[in-house]
Amino acid sequence: MSDQATSSVSFNEPVLGEAEAKAVREVLGSGTIRGDGPVSQHVEEEMEEWLGIDHVFLTTSCTHALEMAMVVLDIGPGDEVIMPSFNFVSSANAVVLRGATPVFAEIEPDTLNLDVEAVREKITPRTKAIVPVHYAGVSCDMEALLALADEHDLYVVEDAAQGVDAYYDGRALGTMGDIGCYSFHETKNITCGEGGAFLTSDEQLARKAELVREKGTNRSAFIRGEVDKYTWVSEGSSYILSDILASVLRAQLRRRSTIKRKRKAVWTAYHEALSPLAEEGIVTLPTIPARCTSNYHIFFFRVDTPRQRNHLLEVLKNHGIDASFHYIPLHSSPYGQEYLRDEDTLPRTKHCSETLIRLPLHPGLAEDAASLADRVAHLLVEERA
Ligand SMILES: *Cc1c(COP(=O)(O)O)cnc(C)c1O
């Protein structure tokens, strides 16, 4: 640890307080703590209104929402689902668990989102769906992607785990495809610890989703009083969020504009402090396309070589700044290599992932954002010299 190190800066910290504690006490006092209870239904209705979507189903995670999506769309053996390799594991697992095959396409180097032309090249007669991942809370090029999906009659499942409270042409991420999936994991902008949501405006998909989420039973219809007993009517599992967690989520959703404003302050401070370095070609900064409204989930930048990246991560860490990186591209992961054997080496994905640095970003950093950003910029310049 260098003697220059001042206080250490953590990578992520959720915003939790009395509102969440009060919400939990209330639901415990109410005696109804199962899933799909009054609090969950309230949150689902609030989200439907906010997002302008017909159906929101709270789930135990985004991973589970993605699994539900693959069941609801009847993805199975022989089917292919196109997604980025620069990606978290969940969408690929959801496909693999159905006996289907994830197919990986290249990303754009500025947003690290799917390159729509690269997706087009991966379409075969077996392709059933595309899973765009809205990286860092910035939308994929949804107009082009939806047009491509339409042209080839493919489903679109948006992995909007990082996209809660972010928009494209004013439309909420997760509401543009056939299905959208949200995450409320502790590391995401809005959190209840572990949780997620499945979004759709398609009535048929919604009806199926309701059964799949509730162990393949029509228990939800029973709770609504539409049937007088409930029974096994579909394949399914248990993807229901407890009302205890839904109450935390409700309190968090009320904080969302403050959370976004503070995250934006930190993101903007980094962007401004690093802009002179970008002009000198020392770093490459992320872009937010004009049609996108970010939720500032991640601040990342890239350098030229993997060696520089690893060195800078080390330097930042030694100065108490908990910088990080991700993802090991899925096609080059041990599981991907052993079981998927994709011929495509996806050089752009590989290069971007090996040269990427993520900086700490959470609302707790907003107050001192400018000085933190200056410290980072200073270290980068010093290392360059
Ligand atoms: C966080 C994340 C997930 C998983 O979310 P969980 O709620 O933890 O299951 C899936 N996809 C992406 C892109 C993510 O960032």
The ligand as an SDF file (V2000), in Angstrom:
LIG
                    3D

 15 15  0  0  0  0  0  0  0  0999 V2000
  -26.3940   -9.0090  -12.7660 C   0  0  0  0  0  0  0  0  0  0  0  0
  -26.6610   -9.5720  -14.0990 C   0  0  0  0  0  0  0  0  0  0  0  0
  -27.4200  -10.7380  -14.2760 C   0  0  0  0  0  0  0  0  0  0  0  0
  -27.8710  -11.5950  -13.1240 C   0  0  0  0  0  0  0  0  0  0  0  0
  -28.7270  -10.9690  -12.2530 O   0  0  0  0  0  0  0  0  0  0  0  0
  -29.1780  -11.7600  -10.9160 P   0  0  0  0  0  0  0  0  0  0  0  0
  -30.3590  -10.9720  -10.4510 O   0  0  0  0  0  0  0  0  0  0  0  0
  -28.0280  -11.7130   -9.9790 O   0  0  0  0  0  0  0  0  0  0  0  0
  -29.5440  -13.1470  -11.3000 O   0  0  0  0  0  0  0  0  0  0  0  0
  -27.7170  -11.1500  -15.5520 C   0  0  0  0  0  0  0  0  0  0  0  0
  -27.2690  -10.4840  -16.6220 N   0  0  0  0  0  0  0  0  0  0  0  0
  -26.5140   -9.3730  -16.5000 C   0  0  0  0  0  0  0  0  0  0  0  0
  -26.0630   -8.6680  -17.7320 C   0  0  0  0  0  0  0  0  0  0  0  0
  -26.1740   -8.8880  -15.2350 C   0  0  0  0  0  0  0  0  0  0  0  0
  -25.4090   -7.8020  -15.1320 O   0  0  0  0  0  0  0  0  0  0  0  0
  1  2  1  0
  2  3  1  0
  2 14  2  0
  3  4  1  0
  3 10  2  0
  4  5  1  0
  5  6  1  0
  6  7  2  0
  6  8  1  0
  6  9  1  0
 10 11  1  0
 11 12  2  0
 12 13  1  0
 12 14  1  0
 14 15  1  0
M  END
$$$$
